[in-house]
Amino acid sequence: MFSALDVDLKPGHGLSIFVTGTSLWTLLDTLRRNPHKYPQIEVKYDPDTTATTPIIVHVKPHLDLLFSGKHQRLNTICIRRLRDLNPPVTVRYQDTIMSSPKEVLRRVGVSKVFGPTYPGEELRYPGLWFSFEEDGLAEGMKAPQVGDRMQEVKRILISQIEPENKIRDALDEVMECPLMVGDIARAVVKVHEGVTLYFYPTSSNSSVNIKLGETTAQDLLLELGAPLRTHYKDDERMKIHAATQKGDQTDSGYFYNYFQHGIDFLISGSTHVVKKIILHTNVPGSPLFQRYKRCNWEIEGHPEDDEDDTPPRKRFYDRFETIGHFLSPRSDPPPSMILDRTDDEEHLNLPNSTTHLHGYDGIILEVTVLSQVVSITIF
């Protein structure tokens, strides 16, 4: 028996726990914590463009959630199958019941509540529109069916309100909003040095510089707050590469896992300074998908001269071949090591469960068979 769904429309904002601008990681984590209310969830994406593919989360049977391709933020919310009683859905706006098992939502009902709008096959209002088609978005503005006041609404869609009420492209990135405040907007990596984290709102230019061998565990707590988990067992991938590095290998240390930022820090067990930094891409279909929020990382290269204030950079969505050439333009790619993160996961079956580890001077790339870099480790 599924729980009945009762939602309150908030044009341009969302409904219930579904708010435009929410990260994919945050929302899936919330749904996972409420299995009785949201028991059926399906995630769809294009496997050929995993780095930048828009993602659709189906919360069956009534909700479709469209997330943007690069930043993985909730772009559009769709309520559908309004007449499906398994389970029933009730849609409200302020104090008015728009649709329920007893109340059929029709064109005339929308007009009574929201007033007049521009002509078209859909009734569009800022941040909200009503469709009379079961599936698919209407393209362009077409003439309405004249006189059909009783036309039944099949879908309701909510998205952010564009400046000057322009119609948004459903595949656009989400505009910056208050919900993002405190999240990492981007992470600029300098090999051998560390990472600079820039936060929302971007207008504040708020940043934190984390340096390898200098930043302490206490510094991380002060700048980023407490990690969601402290892990005292070495990651197997780190053990593989530790054998090739200089230094005391007995100092295994511990991890600070900031899943909400998509970053791990390996901290020395003796000096308590940061030894390694791992940044995650949250690629759909990869073994680590949804364990970490996507970190919008960039690897910064050396400027061409002292006056160059725009050094070259490669980003998380660039293919491995491009990033590898950027890191080592004068040599062939290094030999790779195979990592299968599903070895200890008996019930996890993925089409491509293995990744390859490519080690460069000061940085390790974890790469899928489709040449997508799912994480980078700097040391």
C-alpha positions as CSV (number, residue, x, y, z in Angstrom):
1,M,0.0,0.0,0.0
2,F,1.5,3.3,-1.1
3,S,1.1,6.6,0.8
4,A,-1.2,9.1,-0.7
5,L,0.6,12.1,-2.2
6,D,-0.6,15.6,-1.1
7,V,1.4,18.5,-2.6
8,D,1.2,22.3,-2.5
9,L,2.2,24.1,-5.7
10,K,4.7,26.9,-5.3
11,P,5.3,28.4,-8.8
12,G,8.9,29.0,-9.6
13,H,9.9,27.1,-6.4
14,G,8.6,23.6,-6.2
15,L,6.3,21.4,-4.2
16,S,6.6,19.5,-0.9
17,I,10.3,18.4,-0.5
18,F,11.0,18.9,-4.2
19,V,12.5,22.3,-4.7
20,T,14.2,23.7,-7.8
21,G,17.9,24.1,-7.4
22,T,18.2,21.1,-5.1
23,S,21.2,18.9,-5.9
24,L,20.7,15.3,-7.3
25,W,22.7,13.9,-4.4
26,T,20.6,15.7,-1.7
27,L,17.3,14.7,-3.2
28,L,18.1,11.1,-3.8
29,D,19.5,10.8,-0.3
30,T,16.2,12.3,1.0
31,L,14.1,9.9,-1.0
32,R,16.2,7.0,0.1
33,R,15.5,7.9,3.7
34,N,11.7,7.8,3.1
35,P,11.2,4.4,1.4
36,H,7.6,4.0,2.6
37,K,6.4,7.3,1.2
38,Y,8.5,7.0,-2.1
39,P,8.9,3.3,-2.6
40,Q,9.5,3.3,-6.4
41,I,12.3,5.4,-7.8
42,E,13.9,5.1,-11.2
43,V,17.0,7.1,-12.5
44,K,17.4,7.5,-16.3
45,Y,20.3,9.1,-18.2
46,D,22.1,8.9,-21.5
47,P,25.0,6.4,-21.0
48,D,26.9,7.8,-24.0
49,T,27.2,11.3,-22.4
50,T,27.5,10.4,-18.7
51,A,29.4,13.5,-17.7
52,T,26.9,16.1,-18.9
53,T,23.8,14.1,-19.4
54,P,20.6,15.5,-17.9
55,I,19.1,13.0,-15.5
56,I,15.5,12.2,-15.0
57,V,14.3,10.7,-11.7
58,H,10.9,9.0,-11.8
59,V,9.2,9.0,-8.5
60,K,6.5,6.6,-9.6
61,P,3.8,7.1,-10.5
62,H,3.2,10.8,-10.3
63,L,6.5,12.7,-10.4
64,D,9.2,13.2,-13.0
65,L,12.2,15.3,-11.8
66,L,14.6,16.7,-14.4
67,F,18.2,17.5,-13.3
68,S,20.6,19.6,-15.2
69,G,23.5,17.9,-17.0
70,K,26.6,19.6,-15.5
71,H,25.7,20.8,-12.1
72,Q,23.1,18.1,-11.4
73,R,20.5,20.5,-10.0
74,L,16.7,20.1,-10.1
75,N,15.5,22.1,-13.1
76,T,11.9,21.0,-13.7
77,I,9.3,19.2,-11.7
78,C,6.5,17.4,-13.5
79,I,3.3,16.1,-11.8
80,R,1.5,13.6,-14.0
81,R,-1.1,10.8,-14.0
82,L,-3.3,13.0,-11.9
83,R,-6.2,10.5,-12.2
84,D,-4.1,7.5,-11.1
85,L,-5.4,6.3,-7.7
86,N,-2.5,4.0,-6.9
87,P,-1.7,6.0,-4.9
88,P,-4.1,9.0,-5.2
89,V,-2.6,12.5,-5.5
90,T,-4.0,15.8,-4.3
91,V,-2.6,19.1,-5.7
92,R,-3.2,22.3,-3.8
93,Y,-2.4,26.0,-4.5
94,Q,-2.6,28.1,-1.3
95,D,-6.0,27.2,0.1
96,T,-7.5,25.8,-3.1
97,I,-7.6,22.1,-4.1
98,M,-6.8,22.1,-7.8
99,S,-6.9,18.3,-8.4
100,S,-7.9,15.3,-6.2
101,P,-9.6,12.0,-6.6
102,K,-12.9,13.9,-6.5
103,E,-11.8,17.0,-8.3
104,V,-10.8,16.9,-12.0
105,L,-8.5,19.8,-13.0
106,R,-9.6,21.4,-16.3
107,R,-8.7,24.5,-18.3
108,V,-11.5,26.5,-16.8
109,G,-10.4,25.6,-13.3
110,V,-6.8,26.8,-14.0
111,S,-8.1,30.1,-15.4
112,K,-10.3,30.7,-12.4
113,V,-7.4,30.3,-10.0
114,F,-4.5,31.9,-11.9
115,G,-6.3,34.2,-14.3
116,P,-5.6,35.0,-18.0
117,T,-2.3,34.1,-19.7
118,Y,-0.9,34.1,-23.3
119,P,-2.6,31.8,-25.8
120,G,-1.0,28.4,-26.5
121,E,-1.5,24.7,-26.3
122,E,-0.4,24.9,-22.7
123,L,-1.4,27.4,-20.0
124,R,1.8,29.1,-19.0
125,Y,2.4,31.2,-16.0
126,P,5.7,32.4,-14.4
127,G,7.4,29.3,-13.0
128,L,4.4,27.1,-13.7
129,W,2.5,25.6,-16.6
130,F,-0.3,23.2,-17.3
131,S,-0.2,20.7,-20.1
132,F,-3.1,18.9,-21.7
133,E,-0.9,16.2,-23.2
134,E,0.0,13.1,-21.3
135,D,3.7,13.0,-22.3
136,G,6.3,15.4,-23.9
137,L,6.6,19.1,-23.9
138,A,4.8,21.1,-26.4
139,E,7.1,22.9,-28.8
140,G,6.5,26.6,-29.6
141,M,3.3,28.5,-29.1
142,K,0.3,27.0,-31.0
143,A,-3.3,28.0,-31.1
144,P,-5.5,26.5,-28.4
145,Q,-8.5,24.3,-29.0
146,V,-11.1,26.9,-29.3
147,G,-13.9,26.7,-26.8
148,D,-12.7,23.6,-25.0
149,R,-13.0,25.1,-21.5
150,M,-13.5,21.6,-20.1
151,Q,-10.2,20.3,-21.5
152,E,-8.6,18.1,-18.8
153,V,-5.1,18.9,-17.5
154,K,-2.8,15.9,-17.7
155,R,0.5,17.3,-16.4
156,I,1.6,20.2,-14.2
157,L,5.2,21.5,-14.5
158,I,7.2,23.8,-12.2
159,S,10.5,25.5,-12.9
160,Q,12.4,28.5,-11.9
161,I,11.2,31.9,-13.0
162,E,13.3,33.4,-15.8
163,P,14.0,37.2,-15.8
164,E,11.3,39.0,-17.8
165,N,9.3,35.7,-17.7
166,K,11.1,34.2,-20.7
167,I,10.4,30.5,-21.4
168,R,13.2,28.4,-20.1
169,D,14.9,25.6,-22.1
170,A,14.3,22.5,-20.0
171,L,17.9,21.4,-20.5
172,D,19.4,24.7,-19.3
173,E,21.5,24.9,-16.1
174,V,19.7,26.0,-13.0
175,M,20.0,29.7,-12.1
176,E,21.8,30.4,-8.8
177,C,19.4,30.5,-5.9
178,P,19.4,30.8,-2.1
179,L,19.1,27.0,-1.7
180,M,22.7,26.8,-3.0
181,V,24.3,29.1,-0.4
182,G,27.1,27.3,1.3
183,D,27.6,24.7,-1.4
184,I,30.8,24.5,-3.4
185,A,30.4,26.2,-6.7
186,R,33.7,25.0,-8.1
187,A,37.0,23.5,-7.0
188,V,40.3,24.7,-8.6
189,V,43.0,22.1,-8.3
190,K,46.7,22.8,-8.5
191,V,48.8,19.6,-8.7
192,H,51.3,19.2,-5.9
193,E,49.8,22.2,-4.1
194,G,46.1,21.6,-3.2
195,V,42.7,22.9,-4.0
196,T,40.8,26.2,-3.7
197,L,37.1,25.8,-3.0
198,Y,34.7,28.6,-4.1
199,F,31.3,28.7,-2.6
200,Y,27.8,30.0,-3.4
201,P,26.8,32.8,-3.6
202,T,29.4,33.4,-6.3
203,S,29.0,37.1,-5.9
204,S,30.6,36.9,-2.4
205,N,33.9,35.4,-3.8
206,S,34.0,33.3,-0.7
207,S,36.8,30.7,-0.9
208,V,38.9,28.3,1.1
209,N,42.5,27.3,0.2
210,I,43.4,23.7,1.3
211,K,47.1,23.0,0.9
212,L,48.7,19.5,0.9
213,G,51.1,19.1,3.8
214,E,50.0,22.3,5.5
215,T,46.2,22.3,6.1
216,T,45.4,20.5,9.3
217,A,42.4,18.5,10.4
218,Q,41.4,21.3,12.7
219,D,41.6,23.7,9.8
220,L,39.1,21.6,7.9
221,L,36.7,21.5,10.8
222,L,36.8,25.3,11.1
223,E,36.4,25.9,7.3
224,L,34.1,23.1,6.2
225,G,32.5,21.9,9.5
226,A,32.5,18.3,10.7
227,P,32.7,15.6,8.0
228,L,29.7,13.3,7.5
229,R,32.0,10.4,8.2
230,T,35.6,9.8,9.6
231,H,37.0,6.7,8.1
232,Y,40.0,5.0,9.7
233,K,40.5,2.2,7.1
234,D,42.6,2.9,4.0
235,D,40.8,2.8,0.7
236,E,42.2,-0.1,-1.4
237,R,43.0,2.3,-4.3
238,M,45.1,4.4,-2.0
239,K,47.1,1.3,-0.9
240,I,47.9,0.4,-4.5
241,H,49.4,3.8,-5.2
242,A,51.0,4.3,-1.7
243,A,53.6,1.7,-2.6
244,T,55.0,3.9,-5.4
245,Q,55.3,7.0,-3.2
246,K,58.1,8.2,-0.9
247,G,57.6,8.6,2.8
248,D,56.5,6.6,5.8
249,Q,54.0,4.0,4.5
250,T,53.1,3.0,8.1
251,D,51.3,6.3,8.6
252,S,48.0,5.3,7.0
253,G,46.0,8.1,8.6
254,Y,42.3,8.6,8.3
255,F,39.8,10.0,5.9
256,Y,37.4,13.0,6.4
257,N,34.5,12.2,4.0
258,Y,32.5,15.3,3.0
259,F,29.9,13.4,0.9
260,Q,27.8,16.6,0.7
261,H,30.7,18.4,-1.1
262,G,32.0,15.5,-3.1
263,I,35.4,15.5,-1.5
264,D,37.5,13.2,0.7
265,F,40.7,14.2,2.6
266,L,43.3,11.7,3.8
267,I,44.9,13.1,6.9
268,S,48.2,11.9,8.4
269,G,47.7,9.9,11.6
270,S,50.9,11.4,13.1
271,T,51.0,15.0,12.0
272,H,47.2,15.4,11.3
273,V,47.8,17.4,8.1
274,V,46.2,16.8,4.7
275,K,48.1,14.2,2.7
276,K,45.7,13.6,-0.2
277,I,42.6,15.1,-1.6
278,I,40.0,13.2,-3.6
279,L,37.4,14.9,-5.7
280,H,34.4,13.0,-7.1
281,T,32.4,13.6,-10.3
282,N,29.3,11.5,-9.4
283,V,28.9,9.9,-12.8
284,P,25.7,8.0,-13.4
285,G,26.3,4.3,-13.9
286,S,29.6,4.3,-12.1
287,P,30.2,2.3,-8.9
288,L,30.4,5.5,-6.8
289,F,27.3,7.1,-8.2
290,Q,25.3,8.9,-5.5
291,R,27.8,8.2,-2.7
292,Y,29.1,11.8,-3.3
293,K,27.6,15.0,-4.6
294,R,29.2,16.1,-7.8
295,C,32.2,18.3,-7.2
296,N,32.7,20.8,-10.0
297,W,36.5,20.5,-10.2
298,E,39.0,22.1,-12.6
299,I,42.7,21.2,-12.9
300,E,44.7,24.4,-13.4
301,G,47.9,24.3,-15.4
302,H,50.8,26.7,-15.5
303,P,50.3,30.1,-17.1
304,E,52.3,30.8,-20.3
305,D,54.0,33.8,-18.7
306,D,54.0,36.0,-15.6
307,E,51.4,38.3,-17.1
308,D,49.0,35.5,-17.9
309,D,46.1,35.8,-15.5
310,T,44.0,33.1,-17.2
311,P,46.0,29.8,-16.9
312,P,44.7,26.8,-18.8
313,R,42.3,24.5,-17.1
314,K,40.7,21.1,-17.7
315,R,37.3,20.3,-16.2
316,F,35.5,17.3,-14.9
317,Y,33.5,16.8,-18.1
318,D,36.6,16.6,-20.3
319,R,37.5,13.2,-21.6
320,F,40.4,11.3,-20.1
321,E,42.5,11.6,-23.3
322,T,42.2,15.4,-23.1
323,I,43.1,15.6,-19.4
324,G,45.9,13.1,-19.7
325,H,47.5,15.1,-22.6
326,F,47.1,18.3,-20.5
327,L,48.9,16.7,-17.6
328,S,51.7,15.1,-19.6
329,P,51.8,16.5,-23.2
330,R,55.2,15.1,-24.1
331,S,54.7,11.4,-23.1
332,D,52.3,8.5,-23.7
333,P,49.6,7.8,-21.2
334,P,51.0,5.8,-18.2
335,P,50.1,2.1,-17.6
336,S,46.8,1.8,-15.9
337,M,45.6,-0.3,-12.9
338,I,42.2,-2.0,-12.8
339,L,39.9,-1.3,-9.9
340,D,36.6,-3.1,-9.4
341,R,34.6,-1.4,-6.6
342,T,31.9,-4.0,-6.7
343,D,34.2,-6.8,-5.4
344,D,32.8,-6.4,-2.0
345,E,29.2,-5.6,-3.2
346,E,27.5,-9.0,-3.9
347,H,24.2,-7.4,-4.8
348,L,25.5,-4.6,-7.0
349,N,25.5,-5.4,-10.7
350,L,26.6,-2.7,-13.2
351,P,27.2,-3.0,-16.9
352,N,30.8,-1.6,-16.5
353,S,31.8,-2.0,-12.9
354,T,35.6,-1.6,-13.4
355,T,37.5,1.6,-13.7
356,H,41.2,2.3,-14.5
357,L,43.6,4.2,-12.4
358,H,46.1,6.4,-14.3
359,G,48.9,7.8,-12.2
360,Y,50.7,11.0,-13.2
361,D,53.1,13.2,-11.2
362,G,51.1,14.3,-8.2
363,I,47.7,13.2,-9.4
364,I,45.7,10.0,-10.1
365,L,42.8,9.8,-12.4
366,E,40.1,7.2,-12.0
367,V,38.5,6.6,-15.5
368,T,35.6,4.6,-16.8
369,V,35.6,2.6,-20.0
370,L,33.8,5.6,-21.7
371,S,36.8,7.8,-20.8
372,Q,35.0,9.7,-18.2
373,V,37.1,10.7,-15.1
374,V,35.0,9.8,-12.1
375,S,37.5,11.0,-9.5
376,I,40.9,12.7,-9.1
377,T,43.3,12.2,-6.3
378,I,46.1,14.8,-5.7
379,F,49.0,14.1,-3.3
